């Protein structure tokens, strides 16, 4: 009986194929209302997380180059989205990420203080660059701080919305920030011209099959580095990823393995 009811709800568009309901305006409003009620500091302390991006030399201490700061969707799930399908395919999910972008941008001064002057990487949707929140962020952020900001766009967003990406990229550079292309699948290295996007940083996402793809794209990686693009290998959760990266001349890494190495360095010190 439950199965029949669920199947009927899916057919009517009331729930997703997972049996969960879809995101709605009320869900989105709940996030905005909570942020306004508790304020930036408490909201970010509860729902935001950070991860260091480091140079990992063969010998010697790890050097943190920047810290990626983000609102963790999983942490939002229990208080706001229990029983809700947070599929990235839906339009509502796109609206949610724009809301989170506006929260990060409007809270940037608080974020800077929490990271004590470290270079900061944030992830944004391309349309967020043209928002009032971004305009206020630029107006309030001193030039010396902006020079230590990296704004990351997803590869698929940059390719599918190329004209918007170019405007956003050039606008950010004019303000002193750097631009990164993230979530680059190693299998796409020979298919998507990363250099054509003219970002300063290319974040390659490690996965189980990434080794063969990265070795196959070695010459392309070399050309990127020669053109001044800084490659970063992300989702580095095991030694295999780091060793492949080192073999290919990649110096900067991000992932759980790096988190643990940083902690060990701190303890050793």
Residue, then its C-alpha position, 0 to 999 in steps of 0.5 A: x500500500x505504501x509503495x502504491x501511494x509513493x508511486x502515485x505521488x511520483x507520477x503526480x510530481x509530488x515526490x522524487x524517485x527517492x520517495x522524498x519531497x522536492x525542495x520548495x519556497x518554504x524550505x528556502x525561506x527557512x534558511x534565509x530566516x534562520x540566517x537573519x535570526x541568529x546572525x552571520x557568526x552563529x550561522x557560519x559556526x553551525x553550518x560552515x566548514x573549511x579545508x586547507x589547500x597545501x603545498x606538500x613537498x617530498x621533504x619538509x613541512x606542509x605549507x598551507x597556501x589557502x583555505x577553502x570556506x563553504x557552507x556544508x549542505x549535509x549540515x543543513x539537511x537535518x534542521x532544514x531539509x529532512x525528507x527533502x530530495x536535494x538533487x542537484x538536477x532541480x531548479x530549486x537546488x540552484x536557488x538554494x546555492x545562490x542563497x548560500x552564495x549570498x550568505x557567504x558574500x554578506x558574511x565575508x568580513x566575519x569569515x576573514x576574521x575567523x581565518x585570521x588573514x589567510x588567503x581564502x577560496x570561496x565557491x560561487x555560481x556565475x549569476x551570483x557575481x551580478x547580485x547585490x550581495x556581490x556588489x556589497x562584498x566588493x565595496x566592503x572588502x579592502x583591496x589587500x584582502x581582495x588580492x587574497x581571495x580566490x573565487x571558484x566556478x565549476x567547470x560545467x558552469x563555466x563551459x555552459x555559461x561561457x559568456x557569463x563566465x568571461x564577464x565574471x572572470x574579468x570583473x573579479x580580476x579587475x577587483x584583484x581576486x583570482x579565479x579558479x575552475x573547480x570540479x574538473x574531471x580528469x577524464x575531461x582534460x583532453x575534451x575541455x580546453x581548460x587553458x581557454x577559460x583563462x583561470x589562474x587555478x585549475x582544480x582537478x578532482x581525484x577519483x578511482x580512475x583518475x590516475x590513467x586519465x591524468x597520465x594520459x593528459x600529462x602533456x596538457x597539464x605541462x602546457x597549463x603550468x607553462x602558461x601560468x595556470x596552477x593545478x591543484x589536485x582535490x579529493x586527495x584522500x589516500x596516498x595513491x592520489x598524492x603519489x600520482x600528483x607528485x609524479x606529474x609535478x603537481x605541488x598543491x593538494x586538498x582532501x582528507x589525507x591533507x587534513x590529517x597531514x596538517x594535523x600531524x604537523x601541528x601535533x609534531x610542532 
